[in-house]
């Protein structure tokens, strides 16, 4: 049934803005604005053209009107009464509510003000640093109310590489972050993480990942002379971002660790997040299209021969529709959310104790899987992985990585500890020679590492045993030498037997996981086994 009618009398359709519970509506047109109740009965009416973008707060009891040349930006209550306005400034910009609806932010190039949304009172007024002018001011997308103020050197022309000032403040004016950097991107030189607390500092020579709490985390250099947007692009989830130049898309995690460099045989004319920020689509101007997941794996690669439209995914992201000018393609990405675990592909596979998780590795990449074949994590080390084990509670993975056997220059050999929950390496140690294996002690507080024999060793071979803490810190000043025809022996993940030739005899020593020698046996043959209570 009809509840009410209001005739604006305007020639053009007005702007209509309802509050959250549909008890108030603001109607604005060329003759002015009017506030109506839920029966469309006028409560407050005034002349003067307000700017486009009248917006209510989340609770529906306050709204803001945008400035024009004749009307200032204003904060109003639900009856349309003015609580505060920004006057006496030139080129006033849009006024916005904080994510928690408690404050309003209004600004121009000369100043920025934060108002209490309930009372309209000024809580803080910020002025740009001397010699600068505000380039952009907005709320960070987080639950807490924090305002980002971006200023540019007033003497630097837009488009040149300019000194920039980034400040983040609370509604009361407390400084959260204060960063000086250079960029030619103007108002686009900062991209906030959708989850808050992080920003990307954009420039055409590099993109920086800045954490508002701890500072700069990572920088992504952009090679000179490459076609690029000069900016990093966050996924909708805030867990990943990419930087694109030429035919390259560099994919990163929000903690600053790299995922992969997505190489393409074509100039990436369009790169975008799709499927709610879980996939990356890369296309060329002639219709070459690729889809990648956030592990850096390519799910689809096809040349349509013409430009493609917006990709559409089903709810489970198992299928995608790709439209072109005259055809529509339906693709099955995978039969399940993750491809089945292929036991024939890997250089190695290790299960955890209860067989609920598995580690596989292929070349320089480590994969973590559930028993049903769902991939949980991917880590790209950069040099071939040769061995890996779980900790006793499966929260950590210890792996060994060695440069190729024929490596002659810049050879690297390392043992590293990977945290399953965070998806990052949390500890490790580099060595001077190739590693054979590494293992956790029983309580996961120690790491035992042994170097490999020389490839041409045929008789008595020298290897070294190192004992590390769980973060990769060496416990011994020097590694323990081992000269025998067999590898050093590790028992119950807590005792190490090391043998050394001494004339016609062999000296066998038993160490605990702290590197303390417990026993020494001299005999014609090395100690071969321990029987433990």
C-alpha positions as CSV (number, residue, x, y, z in Angstrom):
1,X,0.0,0.0,0.0
2,X,1.1,3.6,-0.7
3,X,2.7,5.2,2.4
4,X,3.4,8.7,1.1
5,X,4.2,10.9,-1.9
6,X,6.5,13.9,-2.2
7,X,6.6,16.0,-5.4
8,X,9.9,17.8,-5.8
9,X,8.7,19.8,-8.8
10,X,12.1,19.5,-10.3
11,X,12.8,18.9,-14.0
12,X,15.6,16.4,-13.4
13,X,15.5,13.4,-11.0
14,X,16.7,14.4,-7.6
15,X,19.4,12.7,-5.4
16,X,17.6,10.6,-2.8
17,X,19.5,9.3,0.3
18,X,17.7,7.2,2.9
19,X,19.1,6.5,6.4
20,X,19.9,2.9,7.6
21,X,16.4,2.1,9.1
22,X,14.4,4.0,6.4
23,X,12.9,6.5,8.9
24,X,14.5,9.6,7.2
25,X,15.3,10.6,3.6
26,X,17.1,13.6,2.2
27,X,16.0,14.8,-1.3
28,X,18.3,17.2,-3.1
29,X,17.9,18.9,-6.4
30,X,18.7,22.2,-8.1
31,X,16.2,24.2,-5.9
32,X,17.6,23.0,-2.6
33,X,17.2,20.1,-0.2
34,X,14.5,18.7,2.0
35,X,14.5,16.2,4.9
36,X,11.4,13.9,5.0
37,X,10.2,11.4,7.6
38,X,9.1,7.9,6.8
39,X,5.7,9.1,5.4
40,X,7.5,11.6,3.1
41,X,6.3,14.5,5.2
42,X,8.8,17.4,5.1
43,X,10.7,18.0,8.4
44,X,13.2,20.6,7.2
45,X,13.6,22.4,4.0
46,X,16.2,25.0,2.7
47,X,17.3,26.6,-0.5
48,X,20.8,26.3,-1.9
49,X,22.3,23.6,-4.1
50,X,24.3,21.0,-2.1
51,X,26.9,18.8,-3.7
52,X,26.3,15.3,-4.9
53,X,27.0,12.6,-2.3
54,X,24.7,13.2,0.7
55,X,25.5,10.3,3.0
56,X,24.1,9.0,6.3
57,X,26.2,7.4,9.0
58,X,25.8,3.8,9.9
59,X,23.4,4.4,12.8
60,X,21.1,6.6,10.7
61,X,21.0,9.6,13.0
62,X,23.5,11.9,11.2
63,X,24.2,12.8,7.6
64,X,26.6,15.0,5.7
65,X,26.1,17.2,2.7
66,X,28.9,17.9,0.2
67,X,30.2,21.4,-0.6
68,X,29.6,23.5,-3.8
69,X,30.8,27.0,-4.7
70,X,28.0,28.5,-2.8
71,X,27.2,25.9,0.0
72,X,29.8,24.6,2.5
73,X,30.2,21.0,3.6
74,X,27.9,20.3,6.6
75,X,27.2,17.8,9.3
76,X,23.5,17.5,10.2
77,X,21.2,15.6,12.5
78,X,18.3,13.4,11.3
79,X,16.0,16.4,11.2
80,X,18.3,18.3,8.9
81,X,19.6,20.8,11.5
82,X,23.2,21.9,10.9
83,X,25.7,20.8,13.6
84,X,28.8,22.1,11.9
85,X,30.1,23.5,8.6
86,X,33.5,24.1,7.0
87,X,33.7,27.7,6.0
88,X,36.4,30.2,5.0
89,X,38.4,27.8,2.9
90,X,38.8,27.4,-0.9
91,X,38.3,24.2,-2.8
92,X,36.6,22.2,0.0
93,X,36.5,18.5,-0.6
94,X,34.0,15.8,0.3
95,X,33.1,15.2,3.9
96,X,33.0,11.5,5.1
97,X,32.1,9.5,8.2
98,X,34.6,7.4,10.0
99,X,34.1,3.6,9.7
100,X,32.6,3.5,13.2
101,X,30.3,6.5,12.4
102,X,31.5,8.4,15.4
103,X,33.4,11.2,13.6
104,X,33.3,13.2,10.4
105,X,36.3,14.2,8.4
106,X,36.3,17.4,6.2
107,X,39.2,19.0,4.4
108,X,40.6,21.4,1.8
109,X,44.2,21.9,0.6
110,X,44.8,24.3,3.5
111,X,43.4,22.3,6.5
112,X,41.7,19.2,7.7
113,X,39.1,19.0,10.5
114,X,37.6,16.1,12.5
115,X,34.2,16.6,14.1
116,X,32.4,14.6,16.7
117,X,29.4,13.2,14.8
118,X,27.2,13.3,17.8
119,X,27.7,16.9,18.9
120,X,29.4,18.5,15.8
121,X,32.2,19.7,18.0
122,X,35.7,20.0,16.6
123,X,38.0,17.3,18.0
124,X,41.1,18.2,15.9
125,X,42.3,20.6,13.3
126,X,45.3,19.6,11.2
127,X,47.4,22.0,9.0
128,X,49.8,20.7,6.4
129,X,53.5,21.2,7.1
130,X,55.0,24.5,6.0
131,X,55.6,24.5,2.3
132,X,53.2,21.7,1.6
133,X,49.5,21.4,0.7
134,X,47.1,18.5,1.4
135,X,46.8,16.3,-1.7
136,X,44.3,13.8,-0.2
137,X,42.7,13.2,3.1
138,X,40.5,10.2,4.1
139,X,39.7,7.6,6.7
140,X,41.7,4.4,6.7
141,X,39.5,1.4,6.1
142,X,39.6,-0.2,9.5
143,X,37.3,-0.5,12.5
144,X,39.2,2.2,14.5
145,X,38.9,5.8,13.4
146,X,42.2,6.9,11.9
147,X,42.6,9.6,9.3
148,X,45.3,9.6,6.6
149,X,46.7,13.0,5.6
150,X,48.8,13.1,2.4
151,X,50.6,16.4,1.6
152,X,52.8,17.4,-1.4
153,X,55.5,20.0,-1.7
154,X,53.7,23.1,-2.8
155,X,56.5,24.1,-5.2
156,X,56.6,20.7,-7.0
157,X,54.6,20.4,-10.1
158,X,52.1,17.6,-10.3
159,X,53.6,14.7,-12.3
160,X,57.1,15.4,-11.1
161,X,58.8,13.4,-8.5
162,X,57.8,15.4,-5.4
163,X,58.6,15.2,-1.7
164,X,55.5,13.8,0.0
165,X,54.4,13.7,3.7
166,X,52.1,10.9,4.9
167,X,50.6,11.3,8.4
168,X,48.1,9.1,10.2
169,X,46.2,10.6,13.2
170,X,43.5,9.7,15.6
171,X,40.3,11.9,16.0
172,X,42.0,13.5,18.9
173,X,45.1,14.4,16.9
174,X,47.5,11.7,18.2
175,X,50.1,10.9,15.6
176,X,50.1,7.3,14.6
177,X,52.6,7.5,11.7
178,X,54.6,10.2,10.0
179,X,56.4,9.3,6.8
180,X,58.5,11.3,4.3
181,X,58.9,9.8,0.8
182,X,59.1,10.8,-2.8
183,X,56.6,10.0,-5.6
184,X,55.3,11.4,-8.9
185,X,51.8,9.9,-8.2
186,X,50.2,12.7,-6.3
187,X,47.0,11.6,-4.6
188,X,47.5,8.1,-5.9
189,X,50.9,7.7,-4.2
190,X,49.3,5.9,-1.2
191,X,47.1,2.8,-1.3
192,X,45.7,1.6,2.0
193,X,45.3,-2.0,2.9
194,X,41.5,-2.8,3.0
195,X,42.1,-4.4,6.4
196,X,43.9,-1.3,7.7
197,X,47.2,-0.7,9.5
198,X,49.2,-1.0,6.2
199,X,49.7,1.2,3.1
200,X,51.6,0.9,-0.2
201,X,53.8,3.9,-1.0
202,X,53.6,4.1,-4.8
203,X,56.2,5.5,-7.2
204,X,57.5,4.6,-10.6
205,X,60.9,3.3,-9.4
206,X,59.6,1.2,-6.5
207,X,56.6,0.4,-4.4
208,X,57.0,0.3,-0.6
209,X,55.0,-1.8,1.9
210,X,54.7,0.3,5.1
211,X,53.2,-0.9,8.4
212,X,51.8,1.9,10.5
213,X,53.1,0.1,13.7
214,X,56.6,-1.1,12.7
215,X,57.5,0.9,9.7
216,X,58.8,-0.1,6.2
217,X,58.5,-3.9,5.7
218,X,59.4,-4.4,2.0
219,X,60.2,-2.5,-1.2
220,X,59.4,-3.8,-4.7
221,X,61.8,-2.3,-7.3
222,X,60.3,-1.5,-10.7
223,X,62.9,-1.8,-13.5
224,X,63.4,1.4,-15.5
225,X,61.9,1.7,-19.0
226,X,59.0,-0.7,-18.3
227,X,55.4,0.1,-18.9
228,X,53.8,0.2,-15.5
229,X,51.0,1.8,-13.4
230,X,53.6,2.8,-10.8
231,X,51.4,1.4,-8.0
232,X,50.7,-1.7,-5.9
233,X,47.2,-3.1,-5.9
234,X,45.7,-4.8,-2.9
235,X,43.4,-7.7,-3.1
236,X,39.9,-7.3,-1.5
237,X,41.0,-9.6,1.3
238,X,44.1,-7.4,2.2
239,X,46.2,-10.6,2.3
240,X,48.1,-10.0,-1.0
241,X,49.1,-7.3,-3.4
242,X,50.7,-7.1,-6.8
243,X,53.0,-4.7,-8.7
244,X,52.9,-4.9,-12.5
245,X,55.5,-3.8,-15.1
246,X,55.8,-4.9,-18.7
247,X,55.0,-8.6,-19.0
248,X,55.6,-9.2,-15.3
249,X,53.2,-9.3,-12.3
250,X,55.0,-9.5,-9.0
251,X,52.8,-11.1,-6.4
252,X,53.4,-10.5,-2.6
253,X,51.9,-11.3,0.8
254,X,50.9,-8.6,3.2
255,X,53.7,-9.7,5.6
256,X,56.2,-8.7,2.9
257,X,57.1,-12.1,1.7
258,X,57.1,-12.8,-2.0
259,X,54.7,-15.3,-3.6
260,X,56.0,-15.5,-7.1
261,X,56.8,-13.5,-10.2
262,X,54.0,-14.2,-12.7
263,X,55.8,-14.2,-16.1
264,X,53.8,-13.7,-19.3
265,X,54.8,-13.8,-23.0
266,X,52.8,-10.6,-23.6
267,X,52.5,-7.1,-22.4
268,X,50.0,-7.2,-19.5
269,X,47.6,-4.4,-20.7
270,X,45.2,-5.2,-17.9
271,X,45.8,-6.8,-14.5
272,X,43.1,-7.1,-11.9
273,X,41.9,-9.0,-8.9
274,X,38.9,-11.2,-9.5
275,X,36.8,-13.7,-7.5
276,X,36.7,-11.5,-4.4
277,X,40.5,-11.0,-4.4
278,X,41.4,-14.7,-4.5
279,X,42.6,-14.8,-8.1
280,X,44.6,-12.5,-10.4
281,X,43.5,-12.1,-14.1
282,X,46.1,-10.9,-16.6
283,X,45.1,-10.0,-20.2
284,X,46.7,-8.5,-23.3
285,X,45.2,-6.1,-25.8
286,X,44.7,-8.9,-28.3
287,X,42.8,-11.2,-25.9
288,X,45.5,-13.4,-24.3
289,X,44.1,-14.1,-20.8
290,X,45.6,-15.9,-17.8
291,X,44.2,-16.6,-14.3
292,X,46.5,-17.2,-11.4
293,X,45.8,-18.1,-7.7
294,X,47.5,-16.5,-4.7
295,X,50.0,-19.4,-4.5
296,X,51.4,-18.2,-7.9
297,X,49.9,-21.2,-9.8
298,X,48.3,-20.6,-13.2
299,X,44.8,-21.9,-13.5
300,X,43.9,-20.8,-17.0
301,X,45.7,-19.7,-20.1
302,X,43.9,-18.9,-23.4
303,X,44.1,-16.6,-26.4
304,X,40.7,-15.4,-27.4
305,X,41.9,-13.3,-30.3
306,X,39.9,-10.3,-29.2
307,X,39.3,-8.2,-26.1
308,X,37.5,-9.9,-23.2
309,X,34.8,-8.5,-20.9
310,X,34.3,-8.8,-17.1
311,X,35.0,-12.3,-15.8
312,X,32.2,-13.9,-13.8
313,X,32.8,-16.7,-11.3
314,X,30.4,-19.1,-9.5
315,X,30.2,-19.0,-5.7
316,X,32.8,-21.8,-5.2
317,X,35.1,-20.3,-7.8
318,X,35.3,-23.6,-9.6
319,X,34.0,-22.2,-12.9
320,X,34.5,-18.9,-14.8
321,X,32.6,-17.3,-17.7
322,X,34.7,-15.2,-20.1
323,X,32.7,-13.0,-22.5
324,X,34.1,-11.7,-25.8
325,X,32.5,-9.5,-28.4
326,X,30.7,-12.4,-30.1
327,X,31.1,-15.5,-27.9
328,X,30.9,-16.5,-24.2
329,X,33.3,-19.2,-22.9
330,X,32.6,-21.3,-19.8
331,X,35.6,-22.8,-18.2
332,X,36.0,-25.4,-15.4
333,X,39.0,-24.2,-13.4
334,X,39.3,-27.3,-11.2
335,X,37.1,-30.2,-10.3
336,X,37.5,-29.2,-6.6
337,X,38.8,-26.1,-4.9
338,X,42.3,-27.6,-5.1
339,X,43.7,-30.1,-7.6
340,X,44.2,-33.6,-6.2
341,X,47.5,-34.5,-4.6
342,X,49.7,-35.9,-7.4
343,X,52.2,-38.4,-5.9
344,X,54.2,-38.7,-9.1
345,X,55.3,-35.1,-9.4
346,X,57.4,-34.5,-6.3
347,X,61.1,-34.6,-5.5
348,X,60.0,-35.6,-2.0
349,X,56.9,-36.3,0.2
350,X,56.7,-36.5,4.0
351,X,53.6,-37.1,6.2
352,X,53.2,-35.7,9.7
353,X,52.6,-38.1,12.6
354,X,48.9,-38.6,12.3
355,X,48.9,-38.4,8.5
356,X,46.6,-35.4,8.5
357,X,49.2,-33.2,6.7
358,X,51.8,-33.8,4.0
359,X,54.8,-31.9,2.8
360,X,55.9,-32.2,-0.8
361,X,58.7,-30.4,-2.6
362,X,59.5,-29.9,-6.3
363,X,62.7,-28.0,-7.3
364,X,62.7,-24.8,-5.2
365,X,59.1,-24.9,-4.0
366,X,57.6,-26.4,-0.8
367,X,53.9,-27.3,-0.6
368,X,51.8,-28.1,2.4
369,X,48.7,-30.3,1.9
370,X,45.8,-31.6,3.8
371,X,45.3,-35.4,3.5
372,X,42.3,-34.9,1.2
373,X,44.6,-33.0,-1.3
374,X,43.7,-29.5,-0.4
375,X,46.7,-27.3,-0.6
376,X,47.2,-25.1,2.4
377,X,50.6,-23.3,1.9
378,X,53.2,-22.7,-0.8
379,X,56.7,-21.5,-0.2
380,X,59.2,-20.6,-2.9
381,X,62.8,-20.8,-1.5
382,X,64.7,-19.8,-4.6
383,X,67.2,-22.8,-4.5
384,X,66.3,-26.5,-4.7
385,X,64.8,-28.1,-1.6
386,X,66.3,-31.5,-0.8
387,X,64.8,-32.5,2.6
388,X,62.0,-31.6,4.9
389,X,60.4,-32.7,8.2
390,X,57.5,-31.7,10.5
391,X,57.9,-30.7,14.1
392,X,56.2,-33.0,16.6
393,X,53.0,-30.8,16.7
394,X,53.1,-30.1,13.0
395,X,53.2,-26.3,13.6
396,X,56.7,-26.0,12.0
397,X,58.5,-27.4,9.0
398,X,62.2,-27.8,8.9
399,X,63.7,-28.0,5.4
400,X,67.1,-28.1,3.8
401,X,67.9,-26.3,0.5
402,X,71.0,-26.6,-1.6
403,X,72.2,-25.0,-4.8
404,X,72.6,-27.3,-7.7
405,X,75.5,-29.9,-7.5
406,X,77.3,-28.2,-10.4
407,X,77.1,-24.8,-8.8
408,X,80.4,-22.9,-8.9
409,X,79.5,-19.2,-8.1
410,X,77.2,-17.8,-5.4
411,X,76.3,-21.3,-4.1
412,X,74.0,-21.4,-1.1
413,X,73.2,-24.1,1.4
414,X,70.8,-23.5,4.2
415,X,68.4,-25.1,6.8
416,X,65.3,-23.1,7.5
417,X,62.3,-23.2,9.8
418,X,58.9,-22.5,8.3
419,X,55.9,-21.5,10.4
420,X,52.7,-23.2,9.2
421,X,50.3,-20.6,10.7
422,X,51.9,-17.5,9.4
423,X,53.2,-19.0,6.1
424,X,56.7,-17.4,6.7
425,X,60.2,-18.5,7.4
426,X,60.9,-17.7,11.1
427,X,64.5,-19.0,11.5
428,X,67.4,-20.7,9.9
429,X,71.1,-20.9,9.2
430,X,73.3,-20.7,6.1
431,X,76.2,-23.1,5.8
432,X,79.5,-23.2,3.7
433,X,78.9,-26.7,2.2
434,X,76.0,-28.9,0.9
435,X,73.6,-30.3,3.6
436,X,72.5,-33.9,3.8
437,X,69.7,-33.6,6.4
438,X,68.2,-31.7,9.3
439,X,65.9,-32.8,12.1
440,X,64.1,-31.4,15.1
441,X,64.9,-32.7,18.6
442,X,62.1,-34.6,20.4
443,X,60.8,-31.4,22.1
444,X,61.3,-29.2,19.0
445,X,63.7,-26.9,20.8
446,X,66.8,-28.1,18.9
447,X,67.8,-28.6,15.3
448,X,70.4,-31.1,14.2
449,X,72.0,-30.5,10.8
450,X,74.6,-32.6,9.0
451,X,76.6,-31.6,5.9
452,X,76.7,-33.9,2.9
453,X,79.8,-35.9,1.7
454,X,81.8,-34.7,-1.2
455,X,80.3,-36.1,-4.4
456,X,83.6,-37.9,-5.2
457,X,84.2,-39.3,-1.8
458,X,84.6,-43.1,-1.9
459,X,86.1,-44.1,1.5
460,X,86.5,-42.0,4.7
461,X,84.4,-38.9,4.2
462,X,84.4,-35.8,6.3
463,X,81.1,-34.3,7.3
464,X,80.1,-31.8,10.0
465,X,77.2,-31.9,12.5
466,X,75.8,-28.6,13.8
467,X,73.3,-28.1,16.7
468,X,71.0,-25.1,16.5
469,X,68.2,-23.6,18.6
470,X,64.7,-23.7,17.3
471,X,65.2,-20.2,15.7
472,X,68.4,-21.4,13.9
473,X,71.0,-19.9,16.3
474,X,74.1,-22.1,16.6
475,X,74.6,-23.7,20.0
476,X,78.3,-24.6,19.4
477,X,81.1,-22.3,18.5
478,X,82.3,-24.9,15.9
479,X,80.5,-27.8,14.2
480,X,81.4,-31.4,15.3
481,X,83.7,-33.1,12.8
482,X,82.8,-36.6,11.6
483,X,85.1,-38.8,9.5
484,X,83.7,-42.2,8.8
485,X,82.3,-44.3,6.0
486,X,78.8,-43.7,7.1
487,X,76.8,-40.6,8.1
488,X,76.6,-39.4,11.7
489,X,73.9,-41.3,13.5
490,X,70.9,-39.5,15.2
491,X,68.9,-41.5,17.7
492,X,65.4,-40.6,19.1
493,X,65.9,-37.1,17.7
494,X,68.0,-36.3,20.8
495,X,71.3,-38.1,20.7
496,X,74.0,-37.8,18.0
497,X,76.8,-40.3,17.5
498,X,79.9,-38.9,15.8
499,X,82.9,-41.0,14.8
500,X,86.4,-40.0,13.9
501,X,89.4,-42.1,12.8
502,X,92.4,-42.1,15.1
503,X,95.1,-44.3,13.6
504,X,93.9,-47.9,13.7
505,X,91.1,-47.0,16.1
506,X,87.9,-45.0,15.9
507,X,86.8,-42.5,18.5
508,X,83.0,-42.4,18.8
509,X,81.4,-39.6,20.8
510,X,77.7,-39.4,22.0
511,X,76.2,-35.9,22.3
512,X,72.9,-34.7,23.5
513,X,70.8,-32.1,21.7
514,X,72.5,-29.3,23.7
515,X,75.9,-30.3,22.3
516,X,77.1,-31.7,25.6
517,X,79.3,-34.8,25.2
518,X,77.8,-37.7,27.2
519,X,80.2,-40.6,26.3
520,X,83.3,-41.5,24.3
521,X,84.1,-45.0,23.1
522,X,87.5,-45.9,21.5
523,X,87.5,-49.1,19.5
524,X,88.7,-50.7,16.3
525,X,85.2,-50.0,14.8
526,X,82.9,-47.1,15.2
527,X,79.9,-47.2,17.4
528,X,76.9,-48.3,15.2
529,X,73.9,-48.3,17.5
530,X,72.4,-47.1,20.8
531,X,69.8,-49.0,22.7
532,X,67.8,-46.6,24.8
533,X,65.7,-47.1,27.9
